[in-house]
Amino acid sequence: MSDISIKFITSANWREALELSVHEEQQKFVASIHPPAAIALAKAYIRPDGRMIEPYGIYHQNKMAGFFNLHYTPGSKDDYWLFHFFIDKRFQRNGLGSQTLHALIRHIKSTHPSCNRLNLTVHPENEAGRLFYLKFGFSENPILTCDEPTFSIKI
């Protein structure tokens, strides 16, 4: 059983999200802004391209240990995207990334039953990220999205 839970970011926990960070050399892989959750929360409010954007905190033992945004087009089956996914530097190297992806896929199946594909991009210099997603079961697509390789998984 996973000790990971996923909670929507609200007025009760948004400040906690802003306290999360990654190692300096990882920053460009998550967001160009520090703290990385700041731009992700702004996107949830602004909704670029008219997509729905849901920000979530990743909790481990009742502490926020990471963050992600789920972007999607309502009514779509394939236009679901994972953006700004990261585990805080204090919690890295403990298997929380894989546990979170499993929890995230369960969450999507339950809250978005029409979704059959999850997409994401990986920074071209993030070889560890690329290998992580391939090992998890994502496939690398021949398409670049925002100049980054695109990966997807059927769910």
N, C-alpha and C positions, 0 to 999 in steps of 0.2 A: 504494500500500500504506500502510495506517495504521500509525503508530508508537504506537498505543494498545493496551494490554493490560488485561485485567480479571482481578483476583486476589481470591479469597475472603479475607476478613479472618480471621486466625487469631491464635494467641498470638505469632506471629513479627512481625506487622505492625500490631497494633491501636494501639500507642502512636503510630505514624506517622500513623494516621487521626485521632487526637485533636489532632494539630498542624495539621490543615487548618482553614481558615476562609474566610469570604467578607467582602466589604466590609461595613462596619457597616450601611449602608442596605439591604443584601440579606439580612441575618440573618433578618428576619421571614418571608422567602420560603422559607427552608430549614427552620428549626426555632426554637423559642422558647428553646432552651438553647444556651449557648456552652461548648465547641465543638460545632458541629452534629452531628458524628459520635457524640457521647456519648449522646444520646437514641436515635439510630438503633441503636447497639450494644446499648443496654439493651433496646430492643424485640425485637431478635433473640434475646436471652436469655429474655425474659418471654413472647413470642409472644402479644400481645393478640388476642382473638377466635379463638384456636386456629390461626391461620394460620402457615404456614412463613415465616420471614423470613431471607433470606440477605444478609449485608452484604458489599459488595465495594469494593475500592480500585480507582481508575482510575489506571493507570500510563502516564506519558509519558517516554520515554527513561530508563526504570528508576527514575523518581522518582514517588512517589504524588502525583498532581495533582488528585484528586477522589475522590468517594465516592457510593455509592447503596445503597439497600436494595431488594431484590426481595421483595415480599410475594405469597404465593399460597396458594390452597386446593388441597391435593393432589387430583389427579383432575379438576380443573376445566379447562375450555378457555378460559374468558373471565375468570376471577377472578385475574388477574395484575396487580400494581400496582408502579409505580416510585415510591418515596418517598425523600425526603432526597437527591435528585440535585443535586450541585453540583460545580463546578470551583473549586479553591482560587484565591483572589484573585491569587496570583502567576502563575497560568497562564491567566487569563481573556483573552478577546479574541484567541485564537489558533486558533479553529475546533475546539477539543477537545470541546466539547459535542456538535456534530454527529458528529464521529468516534466519540465514545463511544456515542451512540445507535445508530449503525450496528453497532459492535462488540457492544453489548448485545443487539440483535436477533439477531445471529448466534449469540451465546451462548445465548439463550433457545431458538432453533430447535434447537440441538445438545443442550442439557441438558434441555429441556422440550418435546419434539416435539409433545405434544398441545395446547400453548398456541396459540391463534389470535388472541388480542387482548391488547394491553398497555394498561393504564389508568394515568392519573395525575391529580393535581389541580394547579391553579395558583392561588396566592394572588390574590384579587380585585384587588389593587393592582399586580400584577406584569405590566404590559403588555408589557414586553420578553420575558418568559417565554412569555406567551400567543402572541405573534407568532412566537417561535422554534419552538414546537411546531406551530403551524399551517403554517409554512413547511416544516417537516420532513415533514409529511404526517398529523399527528394531526388528528382531527375534534373539535370542541367539542360535547359532549352537553348536552341541556337539563336535566341532572340536577346537583344540588349534592351533593357528598360532603364531609362535615365543613365545611359552609358555604363550600366552594370549588368553582369550576367544574371539571367533570370532562372530561378529554380521553381519546381512545382512538385506537389504530391497529391495523389488522389486520396480523398477521405470518404 
